[in-house]
Amino acid sequence: MTDTPVDDLDLTPRDLEVAPSRTRRRWLPMLVLVAVIASVGFVLFRTLGDAALFFYNADQAVERRDELVDQRFRVQGTPFGDTVTTEIQRQGRSEIAVAFAIEFNGVVVDVVHIGSPAELFQPGVPVVLEGAWTSGLPAGVEPIEGGADDGWHFASTDMVVKHDNEYRNDNRERILEAEQGTTSPET
């Protein structure tokens, strides 16, 4: 022991700088990580949601109509007969509606496409349409002459025509299938 007098000891409390706790330092990286994961998840959900649309020929879509109601999917068929373009009112806006019929393997589907048709759209040229089954025709659209007239129509929002190079390159097997499955609806 040393001989230090007790009176020389300073026992007053001191302010010490305390380092931030480890849990405080971990919050910021954790929040950034959660934000990044949420963003990636959202992008994947949106991207894969579009890629997961089922693709049916017109005859398959009619066969599975009960299970496909209220679901978006793609349908393939060949337009025939007259195409009627009408201006309709939807949600307070004026839009173009193109009504026509498609067929595949002798099965006919009535179609109402909202918006302008693809540039190369014409009867006899297979199309792929994206949309959903809807009962009844929209107000202002007349029944489709030579169509299915079964109380249902395919409400289309997107259209790709077989002549498009993008469609030809990506869907060679579908083109062959469409050409083999197309028959005249009058026969």
N, C-alpha and C positions, 0 to 999 in steps of 0.2 A: 504494500500500500504506500501511497504517496502521502506526503504530509501537506496536502493542500487544505487551506482553511475552508470551512464550509461557507463562510460569508462570501467567498469569491465565485460561487456557483450561481449562474443565472438560470433560474427555473421558470421564467415567464414564458407563456405559450407563444409559439411562432406560427406565422402563416406559411404554410407549405403549398407549393404548386403540386396539385395532384394530376397525374396523367389521366387522360380520358380512359374510361373503362373499355375493355376489348369489345363488349357488346355494342357500344355506341359506334365504334369504328366499323363494325360489320354490317350495320343497317344500310348504308348507302350502296355498297356493292350488291347486297341482297335485293334491294329495290330495283337496281339497274338490271340485274339478272332476271327478275320476275317480269319486268317490262319487255325485255328482249324475247323471252320465251312466249309471252302473250302475243307479241307482234308476229313472231314466226308462226305460231299456232293459227292466228287469224288469216295470214296469207295462205298457209297450206289449206285451211278449211275452204277458203274461197276458190283456190285453184283446183283442188281435188273435187270440190263439189260440182264444178262444170265438167270435169273429166269423167265423173262417175255417172253421167246421164246414160241411160240405157238406149240402145239402138234397135229398133224393130222395123221389119218390113210391114207394110200396111195390113196384110192378112194376119200377122202375128199381133199387131196392136189391137185389131178388132177382137181377136180371140181372147186377149188378156185385158179387155177394156175394164172389167169389174175391179181388177187389182190395180190398174193404172190410173183410175180416176183420182184427180187432185195431185198427180205426180207429173213432173216435167220429164220428158223423154224426147228422143229423136225418132222420126218415122220416115221411111223411104217409100217412094212410089212414083208412078209416072202420071203426070197430069193429062187429062183428056177433055174433050168437049170445050164448051165456052168458058171463058174467064170473065167474071163480072167485077168491075171495080166500082166501089161505092164510097161515099164520104159518110162516116158515122160520127156520132157524138159519144165520147167516153170520158167520164170524169171531168165534164165541162170543157173538153177540148175536142176539136175537129180532127179526125184521123182518117187515113185511107185504109179501106178494108178490101182485100182481094179475095173473092170467093171462087172456088173451083173444086173439082173432084180429082182424086188420085186413085190409082189402082195398082194392085200387085197380086199376082196369082188369081186374078178374077175377082178379088175382094175390093170393093169400092169404099173410099173414105171421103166424106165431105170436109173441106178445109176452108177456114177463114183466116187469112194471113193479115195481120195488122202491120201496116207500113208498106212501103214500096216493095214490089217483088224484086228478086235478083235481076240483074241486067239481062241475062240470057234466058230468063224464064219463058217457057212456051210449051204448049201441048206436045206430048211425045218425047220430051226430054226429062229423064228422071231427076227428081229433086230429093233433098234431105231437108226436113222441116223440124224445128225445135219448138216444143210447146206442150200443151196438155189437152186432155179430153174435156169437153164442155157440153152440157146438154142444151138443146135449143140453139137457135141462131141469134146473133146480136140484133138489136132493133135497127131497122133500116136495111138489113141484108135479106134478100129474097132467097127462097129455096133454090138449091143448085140443080139445074136441069141435067138429068141423067145421073145425078148423085145417089148416094146411099139412101137419103131421106129416111133415116132411122131414128131421128130425134137427137142425134149426137153430131158434133163436128170436132175437128182437131183445130184448136185455137193456136195458131202459129205466130211466133214473134221473130224467128230467124229462118232464113232460107239459103241453101247452097244448091247451085245447079250443077249438074254433071259436067257441063262444058268448062267450068272453072278449072284452071290448071292446078290450083291447090287441091281441089276435090279429086281430080284425076290422079294426081301423084300419091295422095294419101289413102285412096280408097279403091284401088284397082279391083280387089275381090268383090267389093260391093257393086261396082259397075257391071261386072260380069253377071253377078247374081240378079241385078235389076233387069238386065237385058234378057236373061233366061226366064225370069218370073213374070215378064210383062206379056199380057195377052190383051186382045181387044175386048173391052167390056161388053160389046154387042154379041160376042160369040158365046 
